[in-house]
Amino acid sequence: MLRETFARRFTELEASFSSIVFTPYGAGRSDRRVADGQWEKWATSAQSLIRAVFGELSPHYQNFLKAYGNCRGAEHSVRTLNALFLSAKEDFEGGYVFDVELRVSGEVFGDFIALARKSLTEGHKDVAAVLACAALEDALKRFAYANGLVVGDKTMQEVVNALKSAGLVMGAQKTLLDAMPRIRNLSMHAEWDKIAEPDVSSVLGFVEQFLLLKFSHG
């Protein structure tokens, strides 16, 4: 799972910082610095991890990016980078960040939906239906799992019912969701003559809204 992978990488980078060697420089030999290649290697990995976990617009990433840009290898600058990294690690481990699996999954699903819309625009209704329905079903299962529901081997209808019973989908969203399993089943069984373009558009519209509401928080 992504969360376990990120947690392991945070631990690895915390440990690897201790191997960074600070060497004296300057006339007084009281100041210390780190060779460019060494600190930049660590900082690049840390920056990449913070971006993946928190997103580019997060204060964690923006502050680290700014400090990285100002760093020239002086000890105080490199330790500032580590302090920002440890702050991000602490918030991640404390659960003070939206579920990273949902956010990263949402980005992937967004690509699926963009491709599905392109296919529909170009007249490839059947391809669009498969892409849209597959993205929706996977998104529903991931959302259910992130909220503690066991739905790994459930049908889409069973997943929908589980989400509704848990109060995770409500109002207009719940009403619209009721129509999705039928379109999904027709699509997965290649009953193309029973699926019209408005059906595909409705799935696309629903999954876009679902991703926006449930997957895009940062």
N, C-alpha and C positions, 0 to 999 in steps of 0.2 A: 504494500500500500504506500501511497505517496507520503503520508504523514510519518510512517516509520522510516522511510528512506531519508526524508528531510531531517528527522531527529538524529539519525545516525551521522549524517553529514555535518550537522551542527557540532556534535561531539568530536568528530574527527578534526574539524577546523579549529575548535577550541584547543585541542591537544597540540596541533601542529604549530600554533602560534608560539608555544613555549620553546620550540626549537629554533626560532628566529634569533640570530646572533646580532647583538648591538656592539659595535666597535667604536672606540674613541676616535675623534677627529678634531682638527683645529689646533690652534697654538697652545691653548691651555689644557687640551686633552680631557677636559671635563665633560664636553658634549659628546653624545654618541649618536650613531646613525646605523642604518641597515643598508646593505648592498641593494641596488635597485632591483635586480632580478628576484631576490629572495622575498622582499616585502610585497612586490607587485604580484608575484605568483599567488601568495596567500590572499592578498586583498581582492584579486580578480575572482578567485573561487568564492570568497565570502560575499562579494557583491552579487555574483550570479545566484547564490543561494537565497540571499535576502530578496532579490527581485522575484525569484520563483515563488517564494512563500508569501510575500506581502504585496507584490505588484509594484509597478513603476511609480505610481502616484502616492504611495505610502510615505509617511514621514521617515520611517526606518530606511527606506531605499534612498530617498532624496537626501537625507542627512549624510548617509554613507557616501553617496555619489559626490557630494560637495567636498567632504573631507578627503576623499580619494583624489579629487582634482587638485587639491591644495597640498597634498603630501609630496615631499621630496626626499623622504627617507629619514628625516630627523626623528629621534626617539619619541619626542612628545607627539608628533604627528601620527606616527605608526601606532602608538598606544591609544590615541584618540580613535583611530579606526577600529582597534580591538574593543574599545569601550562601547562603541556603537554596535558592533557585532554581538557583543555579550548582551546588550540591551534587547536586541532583536531575538536572540536565543531565549532569553528569560521570558519575553512576551509570548513567544511561540510555545514554550513548554508550559506556561501558565494558562494556555488556552485563550489568550487575549487577542485572538485573530480569527476571522471567519474561517470555516472549514476549508483548508487549502485544496482538498480533493474536489470539492464542488466548484471552486473558482477556476482551477486549471481545467477541469472537465468542461466547464461552461465555455471556455475559450475554444476547446476542440469541437464541441457541439456547434458552436457558432460558425465554424468553418464548414461543417456538414450542412447546416441550414443555408449558408450562402451558396454552396454548390447546388443544393436542391432548388433554390429559387432561380438560379441561373438555368438549370435544366428545364424547369417549368416554363421559363420565359422563352427558351429555345424550342419549345414544343415537345419536350421529352417528359410527358406527364408520368409515365410509369417509373422512370428512373427517379424522378423527384419524389414520387410517393414512397419508394423503398428507402431513400435516404432520410426523408422527413420522419417516417414511422420508426425507423431504426434508431434515429437520434432521440426521438421522444421516449421510446421504451427504455433505452439505456439511461436517459436522464431521470426518468421516474424511479428506476431501480436505485440509481446512485443517491438520489435525494432521500428515498426511503431508508436506505442503508445508513446514510449519514445521520438519520434521526432515530436509529436504533431498531428499525424493522428488519426482520429476516425475510427477504423476498428473492433470494438467489435463483431458485428454481420455479418461481411463480409465473403464471401467465400474466399478460398485461392487465387483463380484467381483474385478476386477483391482487395485483399491485395497486391498481386504482382503488379497489375496495379497501385495501389496507390503509392507504393514505387518507381516504375519506373517514374511515373508522377512527383513525388517530387524530382527526381534526387538522391534518396538515394541508388540506385543500378545502376551500370553502367558497360559498357564494357563487358568483358567475363562473369562476374558474372550475368549480366542481361540476356545474351543469355542462360546460363545454367538454370537460374531460370525459364525461359519460359516453360521448360519441366517438371517441378516439379508438377504442379497441376494435370496433367494427371495421373502421377504415384500415387499421393495422392488419387485421386478419385477412381482409380482401387482398391487400397488397402482398403479404407474405405467401399467399396461396395463388398469386398471379391471376386473380380474377379481375383483369384490367377493365373489362367491359362494364363492371359494376362500380368503377371509380371514376368520378368526373373531376375536372380541373378544380371546381370549387371545393371538392372534398380535400384535395391536396393543399389548396390554399388555406383551408381551415386548420389543417394540421400544422402547417408552417406558421400561421399566425399564433396558434396556441403555444407551440414550443418556443417561439421567440419571446412571447410574454412570460412564459414559465421560466426561461433562462434569465430573463431580466429581473424577475422578482425573487427567484430562489438561488441563482448561481453567481450573481454579479457583485455581491457585497465585498468590500475590501477593508 
